[in-house]
Every structure is written in C-alpha cells, then in structure tokens.
C-alpha cells in the first residue's frame, strides 16, 4: 500500500481544535486598546484593499479576475466553429453544482439566438389534440426542480485510445455537469394533449441550425422528464437550451434536447442521424449497440489529478472527486492508492441524490513513494464501475460512446501526476 | 332552519374549495394546433417509412455536381472526409481493426440521409437546398459505393425502398437490455 489512507477520528480532532481556538479568542478581548502612535504602523501592515472603498455594485456578478483560468475548454471544428464541445473544468471546481457559465456544451451547429416571444413548442402526432404552447404560457404551469447530471454520450472517449492522454481531469471527462433544473413535468403537457394508446416513442426536435431530432421512449417522458426553463435558479443559458430544453435525468446528453420546439408522439423511432450513425456503439463483431440511453455509474478523482503537484513529501492530501450514476444513487466510492490492490471507502458528502453528482472525500497520507490513485463507484443497483480492461473486454475498442472505466492517476516520487492505463 | 342552511352553505363551500384545490391546480394553456401540425415546417422528421418525404427527384449525375459545390469543401472531393466526416467508402470495414463509419458502411436507413441533409447541411446554410437537390445528393452518395444503381432516380417512392448494406447491423439495447 503506497501511502496511508486516513480513516476516522478527524471529526473529533476538529472539535478539539475549535475549543482551543475559542479559548484563545476570549483572551484576546482582554488586550489593551492599541495606542494612536501605533496607528501608522498598523495601516502600513494592512493590505491595500482594506484601506480604500471597494468596487461598485454589479448588475450581474462575475468570478474574481484571479480565477480567469477556470474556463471551459473548447474543442470545435475549425471549418464549422459551432460544431464541437466545451468541457467543464471539473478539476478546478468543488462541491457538486456546476456554475451555469461552466456547464459543458455539445452543439451540432452553434448556439441559436432565439427570441422567446416567437418560440413555440408543438406537441403533436399520436395525441387526441395537437397543442402549441408559447413560453409565456409555459411559465404559468406548476414547476418542479431536479438536481441531476447531464453527460454527453461521448464523454471520456479519449479513454478508448491506445495510449493514455495527458489531459487535465475536466478536459478529458468534463462533458458532464450537474445543475438544478426547474421546469414543467413533461407528462403534464402530454396528458393535456391526450396520449393515444399506440404512442410508444416521442421525436424531440430542437430549433437550432441543426434542427436536431431524436427519438425518446414515451415511458421516460412520463417518468421523471422535465421541460426545463431554469438552470440553477436563473433562466436557461442560450448554450444550454434557452428558452426551453428537455432534461432526462440519468440519460445520455443528446436526448436532453436543447431549444426544444416539438414533441411528436409516434409508434416507432424516427431513426435519425443521431440515433443511428452517431451515439451508437460499434463492437468488435461489427454490430453496433443502439438506444443505449442509460449513463452507467462512473467516478473520477478531481484532486489530486493531472496538472497538479504534491508539494509536501511526505504530506497529507485531501483526495476529492465526483461519482454519478444514471440508474440512481451512488452508494459507495472506494479509493485505491496502489493501483487497485487494496481499497478504502471514501466519505460521501451529503446530500446524495439519485442521478446527480455525489462528492466523495478521503484524507490521504502520502509517504512519498510511487502511487496509483483510483476511485471506483457503486450505485444502488449494485452496478460497479468497471476497469478499462473489463470495459474493453466487454465492448471492444471502437465503441467511442459510453466510456465509464476507472481512471488511474500515477503519482511519481517527485509528486508529479500522470494519467496511466493498466491498473 | 337557519342552522341547517348555514351548515349546507359551509358544506358547499368546502366542496367547491377542495375540488378546486385538488383537481384544477393549473390552467390548460395549450392552443389547438391541428392545422399547424400539418404544415411542412412542423414535419421535418422522416422515418424509414418515408411518409413525410417531400415530392421531388434527383439522380447521381446531378448529385455529383451539387456535391462538388456544396459538400466537397468539408467532406473532401470524393466524400472520403476532410474537416468533416467521411461519407463514402469503407463498406465492410466494421468488424476490422480499423472500422470506418460512412453512410454506406454504417447508416441503416437511406431516409435518415435525406432527413439529415435537409435539416443540417450545408452546415453554414441549413434548409437552403431544394428537395430535388437533396434527392440528388442522396443518389450521388448512395451510388458511389454501389448501394443503388447510378441511374436510379430517387424520389419519395424509391428512397424508402433503398436497402442499406448495414441495415441489420444494430442491436437494440432499450428496453430489453437497458
């Protein structure tokens, strides 16, 4: 075992420390008032920002200029700059909620600038009565909130490559983000239109420059799907579907159609480009898996991770990361520091929500020797995140989508961190 | 008598209030859209049966010219890929060490090709091609690998009849193995 993973007793130690601090604070109140002759010296020793009036109010706040490097990483087609992705910098974030400006993106032909006054949602096909809704009307419906992750089916696909890419955690695995989405349960509007018994699928279509269309089982839309109008409390960002998008907790990102304009109920899938030639997983025998909607359990250590350094040798480091499963709640995350030979349970941070990011933490006493850090998630159905070897054994190397294998970070004796395979 | 009517009124009020809270918690605001639903702009999706295909026709010779002008810039002059995906070639490669997913090697339905070109291509001007141009492009791409005969006129009748080489290449995961 390379490095000792610390368990238990930290809560107790923390409380003891707090008690000492309070005692110290009480005694500081009895110190004499500082003499005026010392005023100048005190002023000199204070930071500049304590000696001037602060900045003005802002109508819409922005991150500190010192955090400007915390950005989405964009990878788009140079000939068609609206066709590409941007990754969430998971390695720079904490907690579980992705800020709206950092939510990952996958656009097939850019971000449409939609005038909400002109936007319509049409529900038609196998319904008793085709209905259209404008945004003003939709805003009057009862709403619910769901905190859930949305993950692109192509997230982590560099994992299929023969050599491990040396990319920061978020820029390899950050086509997943987690937000509180608020909107109308889709079933309310489908029921208003009246569902014909022959309806089995729903073709959702977006109002972007790709008019993206895809088939979704009606069953899912009647279960926990939302017509989202709000993201983390504010109206959707344009790049996340303004003014209206589908949110299908736990299911592949492509199905969470942005800029939603139509839901057509049908008896069969439309077999669109994005459910046949894309978002299907080619296997070794040449056959492809189709309609693989569920995003299986996955986890990732975000700190320490590639691009960081371990400054103290030996030293104590807080291993922290994210786990999620499209099937429900995360029940367990294990950490290994020896490439999977031994495992210790990480502490799961509350709240643990179904189909949402769960933050895990574990203090790690690094003793300065070579280590392989890994995390392994288990969800409430008992599904355990596979190793890369197991995933490739089951699916081959050409699946491209739905890569959810364990990620291995190599810690060198110098405290450098690399991405490695084979553990 | 007074007491009785007072009780009755209370009963009615409770009934009315509880009904209004329990059932109609929101107003149905959908507008009837029967006519709208029939218009072409709300019938973009084309399924394998080809029901929503627009009238029109085109062949590979016409398609080759349109391809050179509208598509070759990104997909390469022979459609084997450049900044955009390859569309042509590599039929039979799917079980090999280096599989290539082109229209003719991978796509299970020809109707998807019409549907996608019309809604999304060319990428800087979606919906700019006429139905005849889209049929022609489908004919050019499909005939380039012999999926259809070079002389075949594609139209709303013939396109859904095209049998793609990889028609049976997909395993449905939902719902059985989901």
Interface residues (C-beta under 8 A of the other chain):
Chain A: X77 X78 X79 X80 X82 X83 X108 X109 X122 X123 X124 X125 X129 X130 X131 X132 X133 X137 X138 X140 X141 X142 X188 X189 X192 X193 X203 X205 X209 X210 X211 X212 X213 X217 X219 X262 X264 X266 X268 X269 X270 X271 X272 X273 X276 X277 X280 X282 X284 X285 X286 X287 X288 X289 X290 X291 X292 X293 X294 X398
Chain B: X25 X26 X27 X28 X29 X30 X31 X32 X33 X34 X36 X37 X42 X44 X45 X46 X47 X48 X73 X74 X83 X84 X94 X95 X99 X101 X103 X106 X107 X108 X109 X111 X112 X115 X116 X119 X120 X123 X124 X126 X127 X169 X170 X171 X172 X173 X174 X175 X178
